[in-house]
Amino acid sequence: MKEETQAVLLRMFIGEKDKCDGQTLYEYIVQYLARNHYAGVTVLRGIAGFGKASKVHTANILELSTDEPIIIEIVDTQEKIEEFKAAYDTWKVSGSALITEEKIKVIQYGHKK
């Protein structure tokens, strides 16, 4: 069975050390999304990257302190993505985030559960 729908992909670029409420930000986000029944989320750890300040972050094992780049991809309806952004705006977050958003076509294979 194949089903096609329209959705939104929100992609967040953060640092591994970013926190919210005493917890790593990416874990906080995943738990929030699970509690609120979002369609899907994936957290990816980057090997290297830099942002606006051009400070390179790497996964170099020789460094004692790392702040590897983290990418969080959230897929859901436009309404759910807007709800997430509104909630995120109220959180006390240490660190900064860059967010991109795009409309996508979701092609889902398999049986519905």
N, CA and C atoms as a LAMMPS dump frame, in Angstrom:
ITEM: TIMESTEP
0
ITEM: NUMBER OF ATOMS
339
ITEM: BOX BOUNDS ff ff ff
-5.0000000000000000e+02 5.0000000000000000e+02
-5.0000000000000000e+02 5.0000000000000000e+02
-5.0000000000000000e+02 5.0000000000000000e+02
ITEM: ATOMS id mol type element x y z
1 1 1 N 0.846 -1.179 0
2 1 2 C 0 0 0
3 1 3 C 0.895 1.247 0
4 2 1 N 0.542 2.221 -0.822
5 2 2 C 1.307 3.459 -0.944
6 2 3 C 0.36 4.631 -0.74
7 3 1 N 0.781 5.575 0.101
8 3 2 C -0.038 6.755 0.369
9 3 3 C 0.828 7.997 0.241
10 4 1 N 0.326 9.007 -0.496
11 4 2 C 1.047 10.269 -0.661
12 4 3 C 0.259 11.39 0.001
13 5 1 N 0.968 12.21 0.768
14 5 2 C 0.353 13.362 1.417
15 5 3 C 1.325 14.551 1.361
16 6 1 N 0.81 15.721 1.654
17 6 2 C 1.638 16.922 1.744
18 6 3 C 1.951 17.172 3.216
19 7 1 N 3.136 17.68 3.496
20 7 2 C 3.545 17.971 4.875
21 7 3 C 4.586 19.085 4.853
22 8 1 N 5.121 19.382 6.012
23 8 2 C 6.178 20.378 6.16
24 8 3 C 7.358 19.715 6.859
25 9 1 N 8.55 20.007 6.37
26 9 2 C 9.784 19.57 7.006
27 9 3 C 10.425 20.777 7.662
28 10 1 N 10.538 20.739 8.982
29 10 2 C 11.234 21.782 9.721
30 10 3 C 12.587 21.191 10.114
31 11 1 N 13.641 21.918 9.805
32 11 2 C 15.001 21.456 10.105
33 11 3 C 15.644 22.483 11.029
34 12 1 N 16.136 22.009 12.18
35 12 2 C 16.794 22.878 13.156
36 12 3 C 18.271 22.538 13.226
37 13 1 N 19.093 23.565 13.239
38 13 2 C 20.533 23.408 13.4
39 13 3 C 20.886 23.984 14.768
40 14 1 N 21.362 23.129 15.664
41 14 2 C 21.708 23.55 17.018
42 14 3 C 23.063 22.953 17.397
43 15 1 N 23.516 23.255 18.602
44 15 2 C 24.743 22.671 19.117
45 15 3 C 24.427 21.577 20.118
46 16 1 N 25.323 20.612 20.217
47 16 2 C 25.126 19.481 21.128
48 16 3 C 25.004 19.932 22.587
49 17 1 N 25.657 21.03 22.942
50 17 2 C 25.64 21.504 24.331
51 17 3 C 24.45 22.404 24.654
52 18 1 N 23.628 22.739 23.671
53 18 2 C 22.468 23.592 23.925
54 18 3 C 21.521 22.892 24.896
55 19 1 N 20.961 23.679 25.808
56 19 2 C 20.122 23.119 26.876
57 19 3 C 18.771 23.812 26.945
58 20 1 N 17.83 23.092 27.548
59 20 2 C 16.52 23.652 27.88
60 20 3 C 16.046 22.941 29.141
61 21 1 N 15.748 23.69 30.162
62 21 2 C 15.249 23.13 31.415
63 21 3 C 16.203 22.092 32.011
64 22 1 N 17.521 22.343 31.91
65 22 2 C 18.515 21.447 32.49
66 22 3 C 18.765 20.17 31.705
67 23 1 N 18.229 20.077 30.514
68 23 2 C 18.335 18.88 29.677
69 23 3 C 18.91 19.286 28.326
70 24 1 N 19.55 18.345 27.629
71 24 2 C 20.025 18.705 26.294
72 24 3 C 18.814 19.088 25.448
73 25 1 N 18.988 20.125 24.633
74 25 2 C 17.877 20.671 23.86
75 25 3 C 17.273 19.625 22.921
76 26 1 N 18.125 18.835 22.251
77 26 2 C 17.569 17.868 21.305
78 26 3 C 16.715 16.815 22.016
79 27 1 N 17.11 16.397 23.219
80 27 2 C 16.292 15.429 23.967
81 27 3 C 14.977 16.073 24.415
82 28 1 N 15.059 17.32 24.843
83 28 2 C 13.869 18.053 25.27
84 28 3 C 12.873 18.151 24.115
85 29 1 N 13.38 18.47 22.922
86 29 2 C 12.518 18.595 21.743
87 29 3 C 11.878 17.257 21.389
88 30 1 N 12.667 16.189 21.368
89 30 2 C 12.123 14.863 21.031
90 30 3 C 11.031 14.47 22.014
91 31 1 N 11.251 14.694 23.308
92 31 2 C 10.231 14.349 24.306
93 31 3 C 8.97 15.192 24.137
94 32 1 N 9.142 16.484 23.848
95 32 2 C 7.99 17.354 23.604
96 32 3 C 7.175 16.849 22.416
97 33 1 N 7.868 16.516 21.328
98 33 2 C 7.175 16.049 20.125
99 33 3 C 6.453 14.724 20.362
100 34 1 N 7.071 13.815 21.104
101 34 2 C 6.431 12.525 21.405
102 34 3 C 5.182 12.728 22.261
103 35 1 N 5.302 13.581 23.297
104 35 2 C 4.148 13.858 24.18
105 35 3 C 2.981 14.465 23.413
106 36 1 N 3.296 15.245 22.374
107 36 2 C 2.265 15.956 21.628
108 36 3 C 1.916 15.286 20.301
109 37 1 N 2.337 14.044 20.14
110 37 2 C 1.936 13.186 19.019
111 37 3 C 2.247 13.757 17.64
112 38 1 N 3.49 14.201 17.455
113 38 2 C 3.927 14.66 16.141
114 38 3 C 4.197 13.45 15.25
115 39 1 N 4.153 13.653 13.948
116 39 2 C 4.287 12.545 12.992
117 39 3 C 5.671 11.911 13.013
118 40 1 N 6.722 12.718 13.123
119 40 2 C 8.052 12.132 13.123
120 40 3 C 9.151 13.132 13.377
121 41 1 N 10.241 12.644 13.952
122 41 2 C 11.422 13.454 14.215
123 41 3 C 12.651 12.565 14.115
124 42 1 N 13.738 13.13 13.597
125 42 2 C 15.027 12.451 13.563
126 42 3 C 16.08 13.444 14.027
127 43 1 N 16.988 12.978 14.882
128 43 2 C 18.097 13.804 15.352
129 43 3 C 19.374 13.236 14.747
130 44 1 N 20.134 14.114 14.095
131 44 2 C 21.38 13.713 13.439
132 44 3 C 22.539 14.477 14.061
133 45 1 N 23.653 13.786 14.269
134 45 2 C 24.858 14.446 14.787
135 45 3 C 25.803 14.675 13.618
136 46 1 N 26.245 15.918 13.462
137 46 2 C 27.165 16.248 12.385
138 46 3 C 28.607 15.954 12.762
139 47 1 N 29.429 15.717 11.773
140 47 2 C 30.852 15.478 12.01
141 47 3 C 31.58 16.805 12.145
142 48 1 N 31.151 17.784 11.364
143 48 2 C 31.758 19.107 11.411
144 48 3 C 30.776 20.117 10.843
145 49 1 N 30.923 21.36 11.271
146 49 2 C 30.076 22.412 10.732
147 49 3 C 30.403 23.737 11.388
148 50 1 N 29.847 24.812 10.828
149 50 2 C 29.956 26.125 11.451
150 50 3 C 28.746 26.938 11.075
151 51 1 N 28.512 27.968 11.856
152 51 2 C 27.365 28.834 11.627
153 51 3 C 27.795 30.256 11.369
154 52 1 N 26.937 31.185 11.765
155 52 2 C 27.112 32.602 11.474
156 52 3 C 28.466 33.149 11.936
157 53 1 N 28.938 32.67 13.096
158 53 2 C 30.202 33.164 13.645
159 53 3 C 31.423 32.498 13.009
160 54 1 N 31.217 31.544 12.119
161 54 2 C 32.285 30.808 11.431
162 54 3 C 33.212 30.062 12.388
163 55 1 N 32.728 29.739 13.589
164 55 2 C 33.493 28.929 14.53
165 55 3 C 33.236 27.458 14.18
166 56 1 N 34.286 26.748 13.799
167 56 2 C 34.141 25.365 13.359
168 56 3 C 33.953 24.454 14.564
169 57 1 N 32.919 23.612 14.502
170 57 2 C 32.641 22.594 15.516
171 57 3 C 32.905 21.248 14.868
172 58 1 N 33.69 20.397 15.544
173 58 2 C 34.007 19.091 14.971
174 58 3 C 33.851 17.995 16.013
175 59 1 N 33.87 16.767 15.525
176 59 2 C 33.812 15.584 16.39
177 59 3 C 35.209 15.03 16.596
178 60 1 N 36.21 15.905 16.634
179 60 2 C 37.603 15.499 16.786
180 60 3 C 37.812 14.876 18.161
181 61 1 N 38.215 13.616 18.193
182 61 2 C 38.385 12.893 19.455
183 61 3 C 39.494 13.476 20.325
184 62 1 N 40.411 14.228 19.735
185 62 2 C 41.509 14.82 20.499
186 62 3 C 41.09 16.045 21.289
187 63 1 N 39.936 16.616 20.952
188 63 2 C 39.438 17.772 21.687
189 63 3 C 38.763 17.312 22.965
190 64 1 N 39.045 18 24.074
191 64 2 C 38.434 17.624 25.348
192 64 3 C 36.982 18.07 25.432
193 65 1 N 36.685 19.181 24.843
194 65 2 C 35.334 19.726 24.906
195 65 3 C 34.782 19.861 23.493
196 66 1 N 33.734 19.119 23.201
197 66 2 C 33.14 19.213 21.867
198 66 3 C 31.742 19.797 21.96
199 67 1 N 31.359 20.441 20.921
200 67 2 C 29.991 20.954 20.782
201 67 3 C 29.59 20.661 19.343
202 68 1 N 29.398 19.386 19.078
203 68 2 C 29.128 18.947 17.714
204 68 3 C 27.812 19.535 17.202
205 69 1 N 27.743 19.739 15.883
206 69 2 C 26.489 20.223 15.305
207 69 3 C 25.409 19.142 15.398
208 70 1 N 24.206 19.555 15.711
209 70 2 C 23.048 18.662 15.773
210 70 3 C 22.004 19.188 14.798
211 71 1 N 21.423 18.285 14.023
212 71 2 C 20.336 18.639 13.113
213 71 3 C 19.104 17.859 13.557
214 72 1 N 18.009 18.564 13.727
215 72 2 C 16.742 17.945 14.11
216 72 3 C 15.782 18.146 12.953
217 73 1 N 15.24 17.054 12.427
218 73 2 C 14.263 17.132 11.336
219 73 3 C 12.902 16.684 11.856
220 74 1 N 11.923 17.564 11.704
221 74 2 C 10.558 17.304 12.163
222 74 3 C 9.641 17.343 10.952
223 75 1 N 8.813 16.311 10.8
224 75 2 C 7.852 16.252 9.703
225 75 3 C 6.453 16.189 10.28
226 76 1 N 5.604 17.102 9.827
227 76 2 C 4.197 17.08 10.239
228 76 3 C 3.427 18.077 9.385
229 77 1 N 2.182 18.314 9.76
230 77 2 C 1.349 19.28 9.042
231 77 3 C 1.821 20.698 9.348
232 78 1 N 1.43 21.647 8.507
233 78 2 C 1.77 23.058 8.732
234 78 3 C 1.279 23.51 10.1
235 79 1 N 0.074 23.086 10.489
236 79 2 C -0.495 23.494 11.768
237 79 3 C 0.35 23.002 12.937
238 80 1 N 0.777 21.735 12.895
239 80 2 C 1.59 21.179 13.979
240 80 3 C 2.961 21.851 14.032
241 81 1 N 3.534 22.151 12.875
242 81 2 C 4.831 22.837 12.836
243 81 3 C 4.696 24.235 13.447
244 82 1 N 3.614 24.936 13.132
245 82 2 C 3.379 26.262 13.719
246 82 3 C 3.225 26.16 15.232
247 83 1 N 2.528 25.123 15.714
248 83 2 C 2.374 24.906 17.156
249 83 3 C 3.739 24.696 17.815
250 84 1 N 4.609 23.902 17.17
251 84 2 C 5.94 23.655 17.713
252 84 3 C 6.731 24.95 17.82
253 85 1 N 6.723 25.761 16.75
254 85 2 C 7.477 27.013 16.77
255 85 3 C 6.962 27.955 17.855
256 86 1 N 5.648 28.001 18.048
257 86 2 C 5.073 28.851 19.095
258 86 3 C 5.518 28.368 20.476
259 87 1 N 5.545 27.074 20.686
260 87 2 C 5.998 26.52 21.966
261 87 3 C 7.481 26.813 22.168
262 88 1 N 8.295 26.592 21.127
263 88 2 C 9.74 26.826 21.214
264 88 3 C 10.041 28.269 21.607
265 89 1 N 9.247 29.206 21.094
266 89 2 C 9.434 30.628 21.412
267 89 3 C 9.293 30.921 22.907
268 90 1 N 8.588 30.063 23.644
269 90 2 C 8.364 30.292 25.072
270 90 3 C 9.411 29.607 25.95
271 91 1 N 10.225 28.73 25.397
272 91 2 C 11.214 27.974 26.174
273 91 3 C 12.426 28.83 26.5
274 92 1 N 13.037 28.56 27.628
275 92 2 C 14.289 29.201 28.028
276 92 3 C 15.434 28.311 27.537
277 93 1 N 15.992 28.653 26.385
278 93 2 C 17.004 27.834 25.721
279 93 3 C 18.362 28.515 25.817
280 94 1 N 19.391 27.727 26.199
281 94 2 C 20.76 28.244 26.126
282 94 3 C 21.319 27.814 24.778
283 95 1 N 21.902 28.735 24.066
284 95 2 C 22.397 28.437 22.723
285 95 3 C 21.513 29.109 21.689
286 96 1 N 21.826 28.865 20.441
287 96 2 C 21.049 29.474 19.366
288 96 3 C 20.635 28.392 18.376
289 97 1 N 19.678 28.717 17.553
290 97 2 C 19.182 27.757 16.564
291 97 3 C 18.955 28.472 15.234
292 98 1 N 19.16 27.747 14.177
293 98 2 C 18.777 28.188 12.847
294 98 3 C 17.717 27.204 12.383
295 99 1 N 16.6 27.725 11.884
296 99 2 C 15.496 26.857 11.452
297 99 3 C 15.217 27.103 9.979
298 100 1 N 15.085 26.008 9.23
299 100 2 C 14.607 26.096 7.851
300 100 3 C 13.317 25.287 7.767
301 101 1 N 12.506 25.628 6.782
302 101 2 C 11.205 24.996 6.645
303 101 3 C 10.888 24.86 5.164
304 102 1 N 10.343 23.713 4.782
305 102 2 C 9.956 23.53 3.385
306 102 3 C 8.754 22.603 3.277
307 103 1 N 7.956 22.846 2.263
308 103 2 C 6.82 21.967 1.977
309 103 3 C 7.359 20.729 1.268
310 104 1 N 6.844 19.563 1.648
311 104 2 C 7.323 18.306 1.089
312 104 3 C 6.161 17.392 0.722
313 105 1 N 6.461 16.43 -0.128
314 105 2 C 5.514 15.359 -0.413
315 105 3 C 5.994 14.139 0.363
316 106 1 N 5.105 13.543 1.161
317 106 2 C 5.435 12.35 1.935
318 106 3 C 4.86 11.146 1.202
319 107 1 N 5.717 10.182 0.914
320 107 2 C 5.275 8.937 0.288
321 107 3 C 5.515 7.833 1.317
322 108 1 N 4.427 7.267 1.797
323 108 2 C 4.516 6.266 2.843
324 108 3 C 4.1 4.906 2.301
325 109 1 N 4.976 3.937 2.511
326 109 2 C 4.708 2.574 2.058
327 109 3 C 4.393 1.699 3.266
328 110 1 N 3.579 0.699 3.063
329 110 2 C 3.257 -0.242 4.133
330 110 3 C 1.83 -0.11 4.577
331 111 1 N 1.51 -0.853 5.598
332 111 2 C 0.147 -0.869 6.13
333 111 3 C 0.017 0.136 7.254
334 112 1 N -1.136 0.767 7.321
335 112 2 C -1.433 1.664 8.431
336 112 3 C -1.675 0.847 9.685
337 113 1 N -1.223 1.37 10.823
338 113 2 C -1.453 0.672 12.094
339 113 3 C -2.39 1.465 12.943
